[in-house]
């Protein structure tokens, strides 16, 4: 779960709210578990456009830090 003390840089409050909603439904934990279990043998690519682009940057930073 994303804590309020995790520092990934700065972003708009709306982007942060959407990012936290992904954590709330377990998407970040599921994705991290899949990576840890070796389910991404060919590598992991995260991309998006507009809001999805902002979220992909935050998710990538979160996975990198955790």
N, C-alpha and C positions, 0 to 999 in steps of 0.2 A: 504494500500500500504506500502511496506517496504521502510523506509527512510534510508538515508545513516548514520543516527545517531543511529540506532538500534544496540545494542551490544549483540551478541549471543555467543561470543567466537571467536575463530580463525578457519579459514578453507582456503583451497586453492582458488585462484581467479577463477578457472574454476568452482568449486562447487558453489561459491557465484554467479557467472554469471547465472548458471542454476537455482539456487534458486530464483534469481531476475526475471528470465523469467517466473517462476510459478506465481509470484506476478503480473507481468505485464499483464498476461492473465486473472487475477481475481481468480485464483484457491485458493489462501490463504484466500481471503475475503469470497469466497463461503464456504469454509471449516469451517472457524471461525463462519460464520452465521449459518451453520447447527448445530454446536456444541452449540452455544448460544440458538438456537431454541429448543434444546432438541431432535434433530433427531438422536442422538447417545445414545439411552437409554441403550444399552448393553455395552457401553464403546467404546472407539476409539483406534484402534490398527494401528500404522503406521510402515511399515517395507519395506525393500528393500535390494537389493544386489548390491554391487559395487557402481556405481554412485547413484542408488536408495537408498542404505543404507546411503550414505552421505546426500542425500536430505531428507530422512526420519528423520534423526537426526536434521537437520536444521529446518524442518517444525515443528517437535515436540517442539523444543526450542522456536520457534516463537509463536506457539499456547499457550505454557505455559506462556510466557512473556506478551502476549496480552490478 
